[in-house]
């Protein structure tokens, strides 16, 4: 079995700057960005990875999508294809930080930690990470969902998910969509990621139905932070990519250090 990097409680390589040795101000969000996040529930267009870091993480991801059964034991979940449609592919795994050093060290990257602490109002704790990989033309869908509906055992609700693209994410190849201000909605029922895209409509009021949809295109190496109960989904409106590039991304979810876990 591979080394379990979760036994290391500090960065193990030099891919990212060491948090204690950097000028945090260069990573700080502006007042306007924080206000936008609080009002709309998301924030996009923040550079978090340089080209070298992107290529390193892409290489590690390529290794992790082709592991033998006995090499998958460190993942909390590992699904080569989570799609219900056999003609579509949706690679989905949780726990990459335990399996490869680059994804481990990403947790300490100040370009992630500094804005996350600002947006949650103080120190943060790591909750989990995810990998998604969707090939060109037949990438599987991820339905509209609220992240918090999967994590209701932590209270109060003070989560933040950092969506990091390892490839350019455009309207043509299937970028993530957000519903602005939906973090102020009621908590919607939890559904399987691979159900029909229109499942959410069964639970929305007439006013809520009028409020979506807004794509959020992003270049590779950039991130989008989303808040708590924000409604989002991870494909283009058609549910399928219409162009050649694959879509690879990782997520880091943290919550306020001052909430309790049930």
N, C-alpha and C positions, 0 to 999 in steps of 0.2 A: 504494500500500500504506500501511496505517496506520503511525504512529510505533511503533518498537520500544522499549517502555519498559524492556526488560532492559538497555539501555545506561546507565540511570540507577542508580547504586549507593547511593542514599539516597532517602527519601521525596520525592515531587514535589509533594504537596499538603498540605492541613491537615485531612484527614478524620480522622486518628488522631493521638494524642499522639506527640511525638518521643521515642524511647527514652532519649536522653541527658538529657532535661529533666523526667523524671517521678520520682515516688517509687515505686520498684519494689516496696516492701513492700505497697502496696495491691493488687497483682496476685498476690502470693505465695500459694501453696497452703498449707494447714495440714499439720501432721505427719500427722494422721489421713487426709487426702486422699491424700498421697503413699503412705502405707502401704496404703490401699485399692487404689490403682493397682498397686502392686508385687504385691499378693496376687491381685488379680482380673484385671489386664491392661487395665482401662479405667477411665475416670472421666467422669462426666457432670454436667450442671447448672451449668456455669460460664459466667457472662455474659461475652461477648467483644465484642458489638456493641450500640451503642445504636440507637434507632429511626431516627435520621438516617443512620447508617452502613448500616443494613439497607436503607433505601429507595435510597440511592446505589448500593449493590452490586446490588440488584434491577434498577435501571435499566440499569446496565452489562451485566448478564447478559441482559436482554431484547434489547439491541442485539447481543450476541454470538451469540444463537441464531438470528439472521436476517441472516447475512452473505452477501454474494456470494462466489463462488468465489475471486476474486482477493484478497479481504479475509481469507481464512483462512490465508494463507501463514505467519503468525507462530506458529500453533498447532503443537505437536508432533504432536497428533492432533486431528481434528475430525470427529465423526460426528453428523449430524443425527438419526439413529436407529440405535442399535446393537442394537436388539432383533431377534431372529430371527423374531418373530411380527409379521406386518405389521399386525395389529390393535392392537399395543402401540407405545408411543413411549418411547425412552430416549435423550435427548440427552446426549452425553458428549464432553468436550473437555479437553485438557491444554495448558496454556500461557497461561491468561488473564492471568497477571502480566505478560506481554509486550504485551498487547493493550489493556488499559484501566488508567488510573492508579489507580483505587480498589483493584483487585485486586493491582496492583503494590505499593501502599503497605501493604496488609494484611500483607505479609511482615515489616514492621518494627513491627507493632502490639504494644506491650508486654503487652497482655492475652493474647497468644499466646506471645510469646518468653519471658516470665518463667516461666510454668508449664512450658513445654517444656524450658527449661534445668534446672529443678528435677527434672523426671521423668527426664531423661536424664543427670543428674549433671554438668552443665557446659555449656560453649558448644555451640551447635548449628549445623549447616549446612543450608541449604535443599536439598531433593532435587527435589520437583516439586509442582505443584498440579493439581487436577482440578475440573471442573464437572459436575454431574449435574442434569438437569431432567426431571421426570416429570409429565405432565399428569394432571388428575383423571380417575378411572374407567378410563383405559387406559394407565397408566404401566407401562413395561417393568420386568422383574425384574433384579435383580443377585444372582447366586447366592451361597451361602455360600462364603467364601474367606478365606485368610490373606494379608494384604498382602505379607508378606515373601517369599512364594512367587514374586512377580513381580520381586523386587529382590535376588536371591541373589548378585549380583556385588559386594556390599559386605559386608565382614567386619571385626570380629565383628558379629553381629546387634544393632543398637542404633538402631532406627528408632522414630519416633512419628508417628502420623497424627492431625491435628486435624480433626474433622468439624464443620463450622459450618453450621447450618441457617439458611436465609434465609426459611423458612416454619415454622410450628409443625409438629412431627413427632409424631404420635400413633399409638396402636395402630389407630385407625380409618382413618387416611389412609396408613398404611404406614411406620411408623418403622423405623429400623435396629434389628437384633437383635445381641446379643453372646452368646458362650458364655463365661461367667466361668471364669477360670483356664486357658483353652485356649492361652494364650501359653506354657504349660509343656508342651504336647503336642509331638510330633514334627512336622516340616515335612511338610505334605500336598502332593500333586501340584497343579501349576498347571492351572487349567481356564479355558476361555472364560467371561467374565462372564455370558453369556446362555444358558448350557446349562440343563438341567433342574435345578430347585431341589434335588432329592434326590440329585444326583450325589455329593455329599460322603459320603453314607452308605456308598458302596462302599469308602471308605478308613478308616472309623472302627472302633475296637475296641468291644466291648460296653460297656465302662465309659464311653467317650467318647460313645456314643450316648445314654446315660442322662443326660448332663450338659447338653445343650442342650434348651430355648431360653429366652432372657430378653429381652423387648423393652426398649428404652431410649428412651422418649418424651422429647422435648425441645422447648422453645419456640424460635421464631425468634430468632436473635441469640445463642443459647447454643451451646456447643461440647461435644464429647465427645472425649477423647483416648484412643487405643487403642495398645497396645504390640505392636510386632514381629509375632509369630506368632499374635496373637489371631484366632480365627475369628469372622467376622461376615458378615451379609448385609444388603441395603439395602431390604427391603420387608416388608410385613406377612406373617404366616404363610401367608395365602392367596396371596401374591404379587401382589395387586392392591389398589389403593385402593378403599375403599368409601364415600368421601365426596368432596365437591366440591373442596376446596383442592388446588392443585398442590403439588408438593414440589420445592423448589429448594435446592441446597446446594453448598458448596464445601469442598474439602479442602486442607490444607497438610501436606506430609510433610517432616519433618526427620530428620537422624540426628546422632549424636554427632560433634563436630568431631575426635574422636580415633580414628576408625576409618579404614581404608583402602578404596579403591574399586578393584575389579579390572576 
